[in-house]
Amino acid sequence: MSNPYVKIRRDLHKIPELGFQEFKTQKYLLSYIESLSSDRLEIKTWKTGIFVKVNGLFPSKVIGYRADIDGLPIEEETEYSFQSEHEGRMHACGHDFHMSIALGILTFFVQNPINDDLLFIFQPAEEGPGGALPMLQSDIMSEWKPDMIFALHIAPEYPVGTIATKEGLLFANTSELFIDLKGKGGHAAYPHQTNDMIVAACSLVTQLQTIIARNVDPLDSAVVTIGKITGGTVQNIIAEKARLEGTIRTLSVQSMEKVKQRIEALVHGVEVGFHCEATIDYGAMYHQVYNHHEITRDFMDFVKEKTDVIVIECKEAMTGEDFGYMLRDIPGFMFWLGVDSEYGLHHAKLTPNEDAIHIAIKMLTQYIHQIGHK
Ligand SMILES: CC(=O)N[C@@H](CCC[C@H](N)C(=O)O)C(=O)O
C-alpha cells in the first residue's frame, strides 16, 4: 500500500459517522488539509463540513469539486482489517473513496498551482437529511461560488479503469417517506376488539406497489421502496402502532407529485378501511442530478482522448444525490467511477477496488489542469 490516499481511505473507513455528526471525519480532514500549510489555502468550516479554496496564480474563474463525507447506519460485514470502529455504522456508499480522492486532487494543486481558483467542498449528510442545499445557501458559498462544479460517485457495477456518465438527467428526484399508523391495540386472542396496525401496515405496503404497476406511465419510471417497518411490542399483543419508512424515486418533478397524490389516497383508504389514524412525512427531498450538456460532453471527450480511462455512456439511474441542488444552480456534472465490487452500494459487504483511487486522482488532476488554464 504505497499510495498515501489508500491509507487515508482506510483511516476514514474506520470512522463512519451519520449526517451532521461527522465530527471525527471533519477533524481528520482538517488536520490533513492544515498539514499542507500553504499560503494559497483558505479553509472555512460549515457545520460538520468544510470549504477549502486553493487560490490560483491568475484566476479568471472558480472550479468547484464536491465530496460527500457521511456514512450509513449499516453493520459492516467485510473481511477488512480496517473495518469500521463505529458499531452499526459503515462507509457503504463509497464516501471514504470520495474524500480520499478529493484530498489527492487538492494536494496536487497546492503543490502545482494553476491559474484558476479551486473550491473543494466536503459536504455532510448526503444520505440524509441533505447537506448540499444548506451549504449552497450559505454565506461562504455566496462569497466563493464556483463558476462550474463536478463530483463523482463510486460505481460497484463498472470495472476499474472506467467511468460512466451522460449529458442531461443522470439521477432521479427523491423523497423520503415516513408513514405512521395508529389504531387500537389489544389482546392477540381478541382481534375483533382492535384495529391491528401490523395488518394495516402490511396491506399498505402491498397497495403502495400498485402505484408503480398501475399509476405510473409504463414508459416513465418510478420507485417506491419501503426499507423499514416497525410496529408492535410482543407476539401476543395486537399492535396499536406501526411505522413504514421508505423512499420515492421519479425521473421528473411532475411524476413525484403524482406518486405522492396516490400515496396520500391509499393512506387515506387505509385510515377508512382499518379505522385508524395516519400521518405522512416526506422527510428530505433531493432534486434530480442533471448534467450540463456541453460541459459533460467536453469532459467525456477529454477523458476519451487524453487519458487511459474508458468512458461508458450510461443510462440514468434511480439513485438520488443532493448534489443535484448544486447542479441546479451551477453548471457542471457528476459521473460514476468504476470500482468493481461484487456487492453493491448500501451493502454491508461493499468492497470497492482501491486501484480506482489513484486512477480518479490522475484523471481529474489532468482534467482540472486543462480547464484551469483556459
Ligand atoms: C448515491 C446514493 O445512494 N444516494 C442515496 C440518497 C438518499 C436520499 C434520501 N435519504 C432518500 O432515501 O430518499 C440514495 O439512496 O439514492
The ligand as an SDF file (V2000), in Angstrom:
LIG
                    3D

 16 15  0  0  0  0  0  0  0  0999 V2000
  -25.9810    7.6870   -4.0610 C   0  0  0  0  0  0  0  0  0  0  0  0
  -26.9930    7.2690   -3.0660 C   0  0  0  0  0  0  0  0  0  0  0  0
  -27.0920    6.0930   -2.7520 O   0  0  0  0  0  0  0  0  0  0  0  0
  -27.7500    8.2420   -2.5460 N   0  0  0  0  0  0  0  0  0  0  0  0
  -28.8320    7.9800   -1.6460 C   0  0  0  0  0  0  0  0  0  0  0  0
  -29.5140    9.2830   -1.3020 C   0  0  0  0  0  0  0  0  0  0  0  0
  -30.6050    9.0980   -0.2660 C   0  0  0  0  0  0  0  0  0  0  0  0
  -31.5920   10.2090   -0.1840 C   0  0  0  0  0  0  0  0  0  0  0  0
  -32.6630   10.0080    0.8630 C   0  0  0  0  0  0  0  0  0  0  0  0
  -32.1770    9.6010    2.1370 N   0  0  0  0  0  0  0  0  0  0  0  0
  -33.7030    9.0200    0.3690 C   0  0  0  0  0  0  0  0  0  0  0  0
  -33.6440    7.8490    0.7300 O   0  0  0  0  0  0  0  0  0  0  0  0
  -34.6070    9.4240   -0.3780 O   0  0  0  0  0  0  0  0  0  0  0  0
  -29.8340    7.0230   -2.2990 C   0  0  0  0  0  0  0  0  0  0  0  0
  -30.4560    6.2390   -1.5530 O   0  0  0  0  0  0  0  0  0  0  0  0
  -30.0060    7.0180   -3.5270 O   0  0  0  0  0  0  0  0  0  0  0  0
  1  2  1  0
  2  3  2  0
  2  4  1  0
  4  5  1  0
  5  6  1  0
  5 14  1  0
  6  7  1  0
  7  8  1  0
  8  9  1  0
  9 10  1  0
  9 11  1  0
 11 12  2  0
 11 13  1  0
 14 15  2  0
 14 16  1  0
M  END
$$$$
